[in-house]
Amino acid sequence: MEILSGCLLLIISLYTAGFGITTWKEKNKIGALAILSLAAVILVLPFFTIFKS
C-alpha cells in the first residue's frame, strides 16, 4: 500500500511541478513559485503522515 501511495504522490507532484514550469514560462513568476512550493510540500509532507513508521 505504501508503494502505491508513493507512486501516486510522485505522479501528482511531477504533474504539479510541470504545471509550475509552464506557469513560469508564461511570465507568471509569483504563481509559479506558489505552485512549485506546493509540489515540494506534496513530496515532503507524506513522510510525516503516511510513511510514518
N, CA, C and O of each residue as an XYZ file, in Angstrom:
212
protein
N       0.822     -1.190      0.000
C       0.000      0.000      0.000
C       0.867      1.254      0.000
O       0.528      2.248     -0.643
N       1.988      1.208      0.724
C       2.868      2.369      0.767
C       3.518      2.620     -0.595
O       3.763      3.769     -0.962
N       3.795      1.558     -1.337
C       4.395      1.723     -2.667
C       3.400      2.396     -3.603
O       3.769      3.282     -4.373
N       2.148      1.978     -3.537
C       1.109      2.595     -4.361
C       0.931      4.062     -3.999
O       0.821      4.911     -4.882
N       0.904      4.362     -2.712
C       0.782      5.755     -2.261
C       1.969      6.583     -2.724
O       1.802      7.719     -3.170
N       3.156      6.027     -2.621
C       4.357      6.733     -3.052
C       4.353      7.022     -4.541
O       4.731      8.113     -4.970
N       3.924      6.043     -5.332
C       3.858      6.245     -6.783
C       2.836      7.311     -7.149
O       3.095      8.164     -7.998
N       1.677      7.261     -6.510
C       0.654      8.268     -6.785
C       1.108      9.670     -6.387
O       0.879     10.632     -7.120
N       1.743      9.782     -5.237
C       2.231     11.090     -4.799
C       3.335     11.610     -5.717
O       3.421     12.813     -5.963
N       4.169     10.720     -6.219
C       5.218     11.124     -7.151
C       4.616     11.628     -8.463
O       5.053     12.646     -8.999
N       3.625     10.924     -8.970
C       2.971     11.340    -10.212
C       2.279     12.692    -10.031
O       2.373     13.563    -10.896
N       1.588     12.861     -8.912
C       0.893     14.128     -8.652
C       1.889     15.270     -8.520
O       1.652     16.358     -9.045
N       2.993     15.043     -7.832
C       3.978     16.117     -7.660
C       4.676     16.453     -8.972
O       4.972     17.621     -9.223
N       4.944     15.461     -9.810
C       5.552     15.744    -11.113
C       4.601     16.536    -12.000
O       5.024     17.457    -12.699
N       3.324     16.183    -11.975
C       2.330     16.918    -12.748
C       2.221     18.364    -12.254
O       2.136     19.295    -13.055
N       2.223     18.539    -10.942
C       2.141     19.873    -10.358
C       3.387     20.690    -10.687
O       3.284     21.877    -10.995
N       4.552     20.071    -10.624
C       5.791     20.773    -10.967
C       5.804     21.161    -12.445
O       6.266     22.247    -12.794
N       5.306     20.295    -13.303
C       5.209     20.627    -14.731
C       4.295     21.811    -14.964
O       4.580     22.673    -15.795
N       3.198     21.851    -14.231
C       2.296     22.998    -14.340
C       2.971     24.269    -13.845
O       2.770     25.345    -14.409
N       3.768     24.144    -12.794
C       4.508     25.298    -12.280
C       5.524     25.814    -13.288
O       5.692     27.025    -13.435
N       6.199     24.912    -13.979
C       7.173     25.314    -15.001
C       6.462     25.996    -16.174
O       6.949     26.993    -16.708
N       5.317     25.454    -16.565
C       4.532     26.071    -17.635
C       4.081     27.471    -17.228
O       4.119     28.399    -18.035
N       3.661     27.617    -15.989
C       3.245     28.927    -15.487
C       4.425     29.891    -15.465
O       4.263     31.076    -15.755
N       5.606     29.394    -15.125
C       6.813     30.227    -15.109
C       7.115     30.745    -16.514
O       7.466     31.912    -16.686
N       6.978     29.882    -17.512
C       7.244     30.277    -18.895
C       6.232     31.290    -19.410
O       6.527     32.040    -20.340
N       5.042     31.321    -18.815
C       4.015     32.284    -19.204
C       4.184     33.611    -18.469
O       3.282     34.449    -18.498
N       5.319     33.811    -17.816
C       5.687     35.045    -17.135
C       4.855     35.338    -15.889
O       4.718     36.496    -15.493
N       4.304     34.305    -15.274
C       3.597     34.470    -14.009
C       4.488     33.909    -12.908
O       4.280     32.793    -12.431
N       5.482     34.697    -12.511
C       6.521     34.199    -11.601
C       5.982     33.910    -10.198
O       6.341     32.892     -9.607
N       5.137     34.773     -9.657
C       4.633     34.579     -8.294
C       3.752     33.336     -8.224
O       3.865     32.548     -7.284
N       2.886     33.158     -9.198
C       2.042     31.970     -9.235
C       2.858     30.705     -9.402
O       2.548     29.675     -8.804
N       3.911     30.781    -10.223
C       4.768     29.616    -10.439
C       5.501     29.235     -9.157
O       5.639     28.050     -8.853
N       5.967     30.218     -8.410
C       6.644     29.914     -7.148
C       5.682     29.268     -6.152
O       6.062     28.359     -5.413
N       4.448     29.737     -6.139
C       3.450     29.138     -5.250
C       3.171     27.687     -5.654
O       3.062     26.815     -4.793
N       3.056     27.431     -6.938
C       2.773     26.077     -7.416
C       3.958     25.152     -7.166
O       3.769     24.002     -6.771
N       5.166     25.635     -7.387
C       6.354     24.811     -7.148
C       6.540     24.518     -5.654
O       6.997     23.436     -5.285
N       6.185     25.477     -4.802
C       6.258     25.206     -3.366
C       5.200     24.182     -2.966
O       5.436     23.364     -2.076
N       4.038     24.219     -3.616
C       3.020     23.199     -3.372
C       3.532     21.818     -3.783
O       3.285     20.834     -3.085
N       4.238     21.739     -4.905
C       4.808     20.459     -5.341
C       5.831     19.956     -4.328
O       5.909     18.754     -4.078
N       6.609     20.852     -3.748
C       7.590     20.449     -2.730
C       6.890     19.934     -1.475
O       7.336     18.963     -0.864
N       5.797     20.584     -1.094
C       5.043     20.136      0.076
C       4.422     18.767     -0.180
O       4.369     17.931      0.722
N       3.952     18.533     -1.411
C       3.380     17.229     -1.751
C       4.437     16.137     -1.615
O       4.106     15.010     -1.244
N       5.687     16.443     -1.903
C       6.754     15.444     -1.778
C       7.198     15.228     -0.333
O       7.543     14.106      0.039
N       7.197     16.266      0.477
C       7.764     16.172      1.827
C       6.730     15.743      2.867
O       7.045     14.931      3.737
N       5.529     16.254      2.801
C       4.526     16.023      3.838
C       4.188     14.552      4.082
O       3.990     14.184      5.240
N       4.111     13.694      3.072
C       3.782     12.287      3.351
C       4.779     11.571      4.262
O       4.418     10.593      4.917
N       6.016     12.039      4.313
C       6.993     11.394      5.189
C       6.678     11.649      6.656
O       7.170     10.930      7.525
N       5.858     12.668      6.947
C       5.447     12.941      8.314
C       4.078     12.334      8.639
O       3.710     12.220      9.808
N       3.326     11.948      7.606
C       1.974     11.447      7.849
C       1.795     10.006      7.364
O       1.551      9.121      8.185
N       1.904      9.749      6.087
C       1.585      8.446      5.522
C       2.690      7.427      5.800
O       2.404      6.305      6.218
N       3.933      7.802      5.575
C       5.046      6.857      5.691
C       5.654      6.804      7.084
O       6.766      6.308      7.263
N       4.927      7.313      8.067
C       5.410      7.310      9.436
C       5.412      5.882      9.968
O       4.390      5.197      9.925
N       6.539      5.443     10.458
C       6.636      4.057     10.956
C       6.802      3.998     12.454
O       6.898      2.910     13.022
